Amino acid sequence: MGLRSIGIGAVGITVLLVAVGCSGTEDKVPANLLGYNHTDRNIARFTVDGYGVASVHPRSTSGFVCCVSVPRQWRQGLAVKVKWDDGEMSAGARDYVSHEKVVEVPKYSAKDTGGQFAVHFSPGGEVKVVVTRRFAGHAEYPYPSPSGRRE
């Protein structure tokens, strides 16, 4: 077995593991995790029920991370635990503060699943979440984009 075969096998196993990790089950479906930072502070990292995103700069949006699992059907009392560290953007700053909040997930329908699980960080430690196929700035999206514009 050559190095090429080992490399191809490793790539195949990685693809399989990602596919299994991001595949839905009968009662849960995957959603990409995305953060919106409406504050003037850098969010060094955040997690939702243990699934994490690296960084969200002030007044901007994070990249997607695959994935979190959400129930196919919304239920009363559905909530998630959001943890984040925030601080000043200045180089070498060590003043990051850890936060944790349990956030209720607003009602969503089956047509909203399979898109994104978005977390909005606002001044004063306010955190909102939404399960949706829309993006901030869309007329039907429930929260504004970090820039405040609608598209």
C-alpha positions as CSV (number, residue, x, y, z in Angstrom):
1,M,0.0,0.0,0.0
2,G,1.5,3.3,-1.1
3,L,1.4,6.8,0.4
4,R,-1.1,7.8,-2.3
5,S,-3.5,5.0,-1.2
6,I,-3.2,6.0,2.4
7,G,-3.8,9.6,1.6
8,I,-7.0,8.8,-0.5
9,G,-8.2,6.5,2.4
10,A,-7.7,9.3,4.9
11,V,-9.6,11.8,2.8
12,G,-12.4,9.3,2.4
13,I,-12.7,8.7,6.1
14,T,-12.6,12.4,6.8
15,V,-15.4,13.0,4.3
16,L,-17.5,10.2,5.8
17,L,-17.0,11.5,9.4
18,V,-18.1,15.0,8.3
19,A,-21.1,13.6,6.5
20,V,-22.2,11.6,9.5
21,G,-21.6,14.5,11.9
22,C,-23.7,16.8,9.7
23,S,-26.5,14.4,8.8
24,G,-29.9,14.7,10.4
25,T,-31.6,12.0,12.4
26,E,-35.3,11.3,12.3
27,D,-36.1,13.8,15.0
28,K,-33.2,16.3,14.5
29,V,-31.8,18.1,11.4
30,P,-28.5,19.8,10.9
31,A,-28.1,23.6,10.7
32,N,-25.0,25.6,10.0
33,L,-23.9,27.7,13.0
34,L,-23.4,31.4,12.3
35,G,-22.7,34.4,14.5
36,Y,-23.7,38.0,14.1
37,N,-21.9,40.5,16.3
38,H,-23.8,43.8,16.9
39,T,-21.3,45.1,19.5
40,D,-18.1,47.1,19.4
41,R,-16.2,44.3,21.2
42,N,-14.5,41.3,19.6
43,I,-16.0,37.9,20.3
44,A,-13.0,35.6,20.5
45,R,-15.1,32.5,20.3
46,F,-18.6,31.2,21.1
47,T,-20.4,27.9,21.5
48,V,-24.0,26.8,21.3
49,D,-24.5,23.6,23.3
50,G,-20.8,22.8,22.8
51,Y,-20.6,23.5,19.1
52,G,-18.2,26.4,18.4
53,V,-17.2,29.2,16.1
54,A,-13.8,30.8,16.3
55,S,-14.2,34.6,16.1
56,V,-16.6,37.3,15.2
57,H,-15.2,40.8,14.8
58,P,-17.1,43.9,16.0
59,R,-20.1,44.7,13.8
60,S,-19.6,41.7,11.6
61,T,-20.6,38.1,10.8
62,S,-18.7,34.9,11.5
63,G,-18.2,32.1,9.0
64,F,-20.3,29.0,9.0
65,V,-19.5,26.0,11.1
66,C,-21.1,22.6,10.5
67,C,-23.2,21.9,12.4
68,V,-25.6,22.0,15.2
69,S,-28.6,19.7,15.5
70,V,-32.0,21.2,15.9
71,P,-35.3,19.4,16.5
72,R,-37.3,19.0,13.3
73,Q,-40.3,20.3,15.1
74,W,-40.1,23.2,17.5
75,R,-41.4,22.7,21.0
76,Q,-42.3,25.0,23.8
77,G,-39.4,25.7,26.1
78,L,-36.7,24.8,23.6
79,A,-33.5,26.6,24.7
80,V,-29.8,26.4,24.1
81,K,-26.7,27.3,26.2
82,V,-24.6,30.0,24.5
83,K,-21.1,30.7,25.9
84,W,-18.8,33.4,24.6
85,D,-15.7,35.4,25.3
86,D,-15.5,39.0,24.3
87,G,-13.0,41.9,24.7
88,E,-11.2,44.7,22.9
89,M,-9.7,44.1,19.5
90,S,-6.3,45.7,20.4
91,A,-3.3,43.5,19.8
92,G,-2.2,41.5,22.8
93,A,-5.3,42.4,24.8
94,R,-5.9,39.9,27.6
95,D,-9.1,41.4,28.9
96,Y,-11.5,38.9,27.4
97,V,-14.5,38.2,29.7
98,S,-16.4,34.9,29.6
99,H,-20.2,34.9,29.5
100,E,-22.8,32.2,29.5
101,K,-26.5,32.5,28.9
102,V,-29.4,30.1,28.3
103,V,-31.4,31.4,25.4
104,E,-34.9,30.4,24.3
105,V,-35.2,29.4,20.7
106,P,-38.1,31.2,19.0
107,K,-40.8,29.2,17.2
108,Y,-39.8,28.0,13.8
109,S,-41.5,25.8,11.2
110,A,-40.2,22.8,9.2
111,K,-39.5,25.1,6.2
112,D,-37.0,27.0,8.4
113,T,-34.9,23.9,9.2
114,G,-31.9,22.8,7.2
115,G,-30.5,26.3,6.9
116,Q,-28.7,28.1,9.7
117,F,-28.8,28.5,13.4
118,A,-27.9,32.1,13.9
119,V,-26.7,33.7,17.1
120,H,-27.0,37.5,17.5
121,F,-24.8,39.2,20.1
122,S,-26.1,42.7,21.1
123,P,-24.8,45.3,23.5
124,G,-25.5,44.7,27.2
125,G,-25.0,41.0,26.9
126,E,-28.3,40.4,25.0
127,V,-28.3,37.2,22.9
128,K,-30.9,36.1,20.4
129,V,-31.0,33.0,18.3
130,V,-33.0,32.0,15.3
131,V,-33.4,28.9,13.1
132,T,-33.9,30.0,9.5
133,R,-33.1,29.7,5.8
134,R,-32.8,33.5,5.5
135,F,-29.8,35.8,6.2
136,A,-29.7,39.1,8.2
137,G,-30.6,41.9,5.8
138,H,-33.4,39.9,4.1
139,A,-36.8,41.5,4.4
140,E,-38.2,38.4,6.2
141,Y,-35.3,37.9,8.6
142,P,-36.4,38.8,12.2
143,Y,-33.3,40.7,13.3
144,P,-31.2,43.4,11.5
145,S,-27.7,42.7,10.2
146,P,-24.8,44.0,12.3
147,S,-24.6,47.0,9.9
148,G,-28.3,47.7,10.5
149,R,-29.2,47.5,6.8
150,R,-32.0,45.6,5.1
151,E,-31.3,44.3,1.6
